[in-house]
Amino acid sequence: MTLWRIRATVDDRPGYLSVLTASLALRGVNILTVAVHTTEAGAVDDFLVDAPAALTAADLVAAVERGRGRDCWVARSEAQGLADQPTRALALAGRLVQDPDALGEVLRSLLGADTVTWRPVPARAVAARAVEPGGRRSGSETMRLADPAGGSFEVLRSAPSFTPAEYARAQALVDLAAGVARRAAERVTLVLPDGAELTVRPATVEDLPAVRAMHERCSARTLHRRYLGAAGGPPPTKLRRLLDPAAGMGLVAVASWPEGTPERVVAMANLVVEGTLGEVALLVEDAWQRRGVGSALLRRLVRHAGQAGYAALVAHTHADNVPMLRTLDRVSGPGPVERDGALLTVTLPLGGPAPAADRAGQSEQGAPQTPAATEA
C-alpha cells in the first residue's frame, strides 16, 4: 500500500462527496483523512489515502473523475502526513513562539510552498485581496499575506491551488510571529543607579501568580497607597484585568534570577483606557522603591499613550503620597490637580516633548544616567 494526497473539487451538493469516495473505494483506496474546504468554485476535498501499490497517479485521477470530481491534484505522501492539519498548524505555532524568525520555513512547511518572499507591498492592499491568483479571487498558486509590521509575504506553490482555509491558517501564523517578535522587542533591560538590573516587559495573564506573590511581599502601607484603602490588594479577577486590560496595557519589572528559577516580579504599572482617557497606576515592592523603577514604568506608559493618541492620562493618589506626586511631576511635568478630600486626581498632559531619560534617574539598555529622586 502507498500513501497519496488527493485534492479535487466537487459540486457543493448533498451526496456528491459520497459518490467520490465510493469511486475511490471501488479501486481499493482506503481514505485515512478528509478535509472539506468551501470555495466559490465548489467544495474542495482534501484526502490522505492508502492505495494499492499497483495504482498510479493517473489511476487515482481517473477514479476521481469517475466520481464527479474535477481539477484533481495527486501527489505521493509521507507518514508525517497522517497528522491532521490542525495538529500540524498547532505544532508549527509552537515553533514560532520559540523562534519567530523561522516564519518563512514554517509557511513553507504548512503550505508545501515552493518559495516564501517578503515584499514591501502595503499591508492594507494585500489584506483586501487576501488570496490573489492573478486576477481571480480563489484557486490560485499565489498567496499574499499581510505582515502586521508592514509589507507582505508572497507564497508561491506550483500545485494544488490554495484554499481560503489555508489562507486563514497561514495568516494566523504570520500574525502570531509578528506578535511574538513585537513582545520580544518591547523587552528592555533597566539598569538602576545602584547597578541592579531589571527586565521590563508587557504583562500577560501568565504573570498572575508572580504578581500575587509580589502583593504578598508588599507592606500594608504600600498596598494602601496603590489601591487607595483596599486592604490586602485586589482579588485575582481584578488583577487579571489589570495585567491584560481590554484597552490599555500592563507592564511588569522582573528581577534577574538564576536561569531555570521562576521569575520574580518586583513592580507593575497599569494603563486602563476608557474612550480617549487613560488611568495609570504603579505598584513597586517595598525593597525596590526609591530606586527609579516606578519612574521608568510610568514613562513607558506615558510614551505608549502618546503614540496611541489618547487625549490625556489621570492618576489617583493620596495627598500625603509625596513620592508618587514627585514621580508624576518628574515624568510628565506639572498638570492639573483636583482634590476630593485626601484624594488627588492628577492629569498628565500628553502631546508635548517626551521627558528626558536622565530626569527619571535610570537608563534603558545600559546607558548611564543620573540618580533618581524618591518615588513610590
C-alpha positions in Angstrom: 0.0 0.0 0.0 1.1 3.6 -0.7 0.2 6.9 0.8 -1.2 9.6 -1.5 -2.6 13.1 -1.1 -5.6 13.8 -3.4 -7.3 17.2 -3.8 -10.4 17.6 -6.0 -13.3 19.9 -6.4 -16.9 18.6 -6.4 -20.3 20.4 -6.6 -21.3 21.5 -3.1 -24.5 19.5 -3.1 -25.7 16.6 -1.0 -24.3 13.2 -1.9 -21.5 14.3 -4.2 -18.8 13.6 -1.6 -20.2 10.1 -1.2 -20.1 9.5 -4.9 -16.4 10.5 -5.0 -15.5 8.3 -2.0 -17.4 5.3 -3.5 -15.4 5.7 -6.7 -12.1 5.6 -4.8 -13.3 2.6 -2.7 -14.0 0.6 -5.9 -10.3 0.8 -6.7 -9.4 -0.4 -3.2 -8.4 3.0 -1.9 -8.6 3.5 1.9 -9.4 7.1 2.9 -7.4 7.9 6.1 -8.3 11.6 6.5 -10.5 14.1 4.7 -10.9 17.8 4.9 -13.5 19.8 3.1 -12.9 23.5 2.1 -15.8 25.5 0.9 -14.9 27.8 -2.0 -16.8 29.8 -4.7 -16.0 27.0 -7.2 -17.4 24.3 -5.0 -16.3 22.0 -2.2 -12.6 21.3 -2.4 -12.0 17.8 -0.8 -8.5 17.1 0.5 -7.8 13.4 1.1 -4.9 11.4 2.6 -5.4 7.9 1.2 -3.7 4.5 1.4 -3.9 3.0 -2.1 -2.8 -0.4 -3.5 0.8 -0.3 -4.7 -0.3 -1.1 -8.3 -2.2 2.1 -8.7 -0.6 5.1 -10.3 -1.3 8.8 -10.1 -3.2 8.5 -13.4 -5.3 5.7 -12.0 -6.3 7.9 -9.0 -7.1 10.8 -11.2 -9.3 8.6 -13.3 -11.1 7.3 -10.2 -11.7 10.9 -9.0 -13.1 11.9 -12.4 -15.5 8.9 -12.4 -16.7 10.1 -9.0 -17.7 13.5 -10.5 -14.5 15.2 -9.2 -12.6 17.8 -11.2 -9.4 19.9 -11.0 -7.8 16.8 -9.5 -4.3 17.0 -8.0 -2.4 13.9 -6.8 0.9 13.5 -5.1 2.8 10.9 -3.0 2.8 11.5 0.7 5.0 10.5 3.7 4.0 9.1 7.0 4.1 12.5 8.7 1.1 13.4 6.5 -1.0 11.3 8.9 -1.0 14.2 11.3 -4.1 16.3 10.6 -3.9 19.9 9.5 -5.0 21.5 12.9 -2.4 19.4 14.7 0.4 20.4 12.3 -0.6 24.1 12.5 -0.5 23.9 16.3 2.9 22.3 16.2 4.2 25.0 13.8 2.7 27.7 16.0 4.6 26.3 19.0 7.8 26.6 16.9 7.1 30.2 16.1 6.6 31.1 19.8 10.2 29.9 20.3 11.7 31.3 17.1 9.6 33.9 15.2 12.4 34.3 12.7 11.5 30.8 11.4 8.3 32.2 9.8 9.4 31.6 6.2 10.3 28.0 6.9 7.1 27.4 8.8 4.9 28.8 6.0 6.7 26.5 3.5 6.1 23.5 5.7 2.5 24.4 6.4 1.6 25.0 2.8 4.0 22.8 0.9 5.2 26.0 -0.8 8.0 26.4 -3.3 9.1 29.9 -2.1 8.1 32.5 0.5 9.2 36.0 -0.2 8.7 39.2 1.8 7.7 42.2 -0.4 7.2 45.9 0.5 3.5 45.9 -0.6 1.2 47.9 1.6 -0.5 45.5 4.1 -3.9 47.2 3.7 -4.0 46.5 -0.1 -2.8 42.9 0.5 -5.4 42.2 3.1 -8.2 43.4 0.8 -7.1 40.9 -1.9 -6.3 38.0 0.5 -5.6 35.1 -1.8 -4.8 36.6 -5.2 -4.5 34.3 -8.2 -3.5 36.8 -10.8 -6.9 38.4 -11.1 -9.2 35.7 -9.7 -10.3 35.6 -6.1 -9.6 32.0 -5.1 -8.0 28.8 -6.5 -4.5 30.3 -7.1 -1.0 29.2 -6.7 0.0 32.6 -5.4 -0.9 33.7 -1.9 -0.2 37.1 -0.4 -0.3 37.5 3.4 -0.4 40.9 5.2 2.6 41.4 7.5 1.4 43.4 10.6 4.8 45.1 10.7 4.4 46.3 7.2 4.7 44.8 3.7 3.5 41.3 2.9 4.6 37.8 2.3 4.2 36.3 -1.2 3.8 32.5 -1.2 4.2 30.5 -4.4 3.2 26.9 -4.9 3.1 25.1 -8.3 0.1 23.0 -7.2 -2.5 22.5 -5.8 -4.4 25.8 -5.7 -4.7 27.5 -2.3 -7.9 27.4 -0.4 -9.5 30.0 2.0 -8.8 27.7 4.9 -5.1 27.5 4.1 -5.0 31.3 3.8 -6.7 31.7 7.2 -4.2 29.3 8.9 -1.2 31.0 7.2 -2.3 34.5 8.1 -2.9 33.4 11.7 0.8 32.2 11.9 2.0 35.4 10.4 0.1 37.4 13.0 1.5 35.1 15.7 5.1 35.6 14.6 4.6 39.3 14.5 3.1 39.4 18.0 6.0 37.3 19.4 8.6 39.5 17.7 6.8 42.6 19.0 6.8 41.4 22.6 10.5 40.5 22.3 11.3 44.0 21.0 9.3 45.5 23.9 11.5 43.8 26.5 14.2 46.2 27.8 16.9 45.9 30.4 16.6 48.6 33.1 19.9 49.5 34.8 19.3 51.2 38.1 21.7 53.8 39.6 23.0 51.3 42.1 23.9 48.8 39.2 20.9 46.4 39.7 19.2 45.2 36.6 15.6 44.6 35.9 13.7 43.4 32.8 10.8 45.5 31.9 8.2 43.9 29.5 4.5 43.8 28.8 2.4 41.9 31.3 0.4 38.9 30.5 -2.2 36.8 32.4 0.5 34.2 32.9 2.2 36.7 35.3 -0.7 36.5 37.7 0.9 34.0 40.2 4.1 36.1 40.3 2.2 39.4 40.7 0.1 37.9 43.5 3.3 36.8 45.2 4.6 40.4 44.9 1.5 41.7 46.6 2.1 39.3 49.5 5.6 40.7 49.9 4.4 44.3 49.9 3.6 46.2 53.2 0.1 47.2 54.1 1.2 50.9 53.6 2.3 50.2 50.1 -0.9 48.4 49.2 -2.9 51.2 50.8 -1.2 53.8 48.7 -1.7 51.8 45.5 -5.3 50.8 46.0 -6.4 53.9 48.0 -7.5 52.0 51.0 -8.4 48.5 49.8 -7.0 46.1 52.4 -4.7 43.3 51.1 -4.9 44.3 47.4 -7.5 43.3 44.8 -8.9 39.9 44.1 -7.3 37.7 41.3 -10.1 38.6 38.9 -9.2 42.3 39.1 -5.5 41.6 38.9 -6.1 39.6 35.8 -7.9 42.6 34.2 -5.1 44.9 35.2 -2.5 42.7 33.6 -4.4 42.3 30.4 -6.9 45.2 30.1 -9.4 45.3 27.3 -7.9 48.7 26.3 -4.5 49.9 27.5 -1.6 47.9 28.7 0.2 46.5 31.7 3.9 46.4 32.4 6.0 44.3 34.9 9.5 44.7 36.1 11.2 41.4 36.7 14.3 40.8 38.8 17.2 38.8 37.4 17.5 35.4 38.9 19.4 32.3 38.1 18.3 30.6 34.9 15.6 27.9 35.5 14.1 29.6 38.5 10.6 31.3 38.5 10.6 35.0 37.6 10.2 37.4 40.5 8.0 40.4 39.6 9.0 43.4 41.8 6.9 46.1 40.2 3.9 46.6 38.0 2.3 49.5 36.1 -1.1 49.6 34.6 -2.8 51.8 31.9 -6.5 51.3 31.7 -8.3 53.2 28.9 -11.9 54.2 28.6 -12.6 56.2 25.4 -9.8 58.6 24.9 -8.9 58.9 28.6 -6.5 56.6 30.3 -5.8 56.0 34.0 -2.3 55.0 35.2 -1.2 53.4 38.5 2.0 51.9 39.9 2.9 49.3 42.5 6.6 48.8 43.5 7.6 46.3 46.0 9.0 47.9 49.2 12.6 46.7 48.7 12.7 48.3 45.2 11.2 51.6 46.0 13.1 54.9 45.7 15.4 53.4 43.0 13.8 54.8 39.8 11.7 51.7 39.0 8.3 53.5 39.1 9.6 56.4 37.0 10.8 54.0 34.3 7.5 52.1 34.2 5.4 55.3 34.2 7.5 56.9 31.5 6.9 53.9 29.2 3.1 54.1 29.8 3.1 57.8 29.0 5.0 57.2 25.8 2.7 54.4 24.8 -0.4 56.6 25.5 1.1 59.4 23.4 1.8 57.2 20.5 -1.7 55.7 20.7 -3.3 59.1 20.5 -5.1 59.3 23.9 -6.3 62.7 24.9 -4.9 62.6 28.5 -3.9 60.4 31.4 -5.0 60.7 35.0 -3.6 59.2 38.2 -5.3 59.0 41.6 -3.3 59.2 44.7 -3.4 60.3 48.3 -2.4 63.9 49.1 0.3 62.6 51.5 1.9 60.3 48.9 4.7 62.7 48.2 6.9 60.2 46.4 4.2 59.3 43.9 3.4 63.0 43.3 7.1 63.7 42.6 7.2 60.8 40.2 4.2 62.1 38.3 5.7 65.5 38.1 9.2 64.2 37.1 7.9 62.0 34.3 5.1 64.2 32.8 5.6 67.7 34.1 3.1 69.8 36.1 -0.5 69.1 35.2 -4.0 70.0 36.6 -4.8 68.6 40.1 -8.2 68.1 41.5 -8.7 67.4 45.2 -11.5 65.4 46.8 -10.7 65.4 50.5 -7.5 63.4 50.9 -7.7 62.1 47.3 -5.9 63.9 44.5 -6.6 63.3 40.7 -3.5 64.4 38.7 -3.9 64.9 35.0 -0.8 64.0 32.9 -0.6 66.1 29.8 0.2 64.3 26.5 1.4 65.5 23.2 4.4 67.5 24.5 8.1 66.6 24.2 9.0 63.3 25.8 10.8 63.7 29.2 14.5 63.1 29.0 15.6 59.7 30.2 18.1 61.2 32.6 15.3 63.0 34.5 14.0 59.6 35.6 17.2 58.6 37.1 17.8 55.3 35.3 18.7 54.0 31.9 17.4 51.5 29.4 19.8 49.2 27.5 22.5 50.1 30.0 23.2 53.8 29.2 24.5 55.7 32.3 22.2 58.3 33.8 21.9 60.4 36.9 20.4 59.1 40.2 16.6 59.1 40.7 14.6 61.1 43.2 12.4 59.3 45.8 9.4 57.7 44.2 6.5 55.3 45.0 
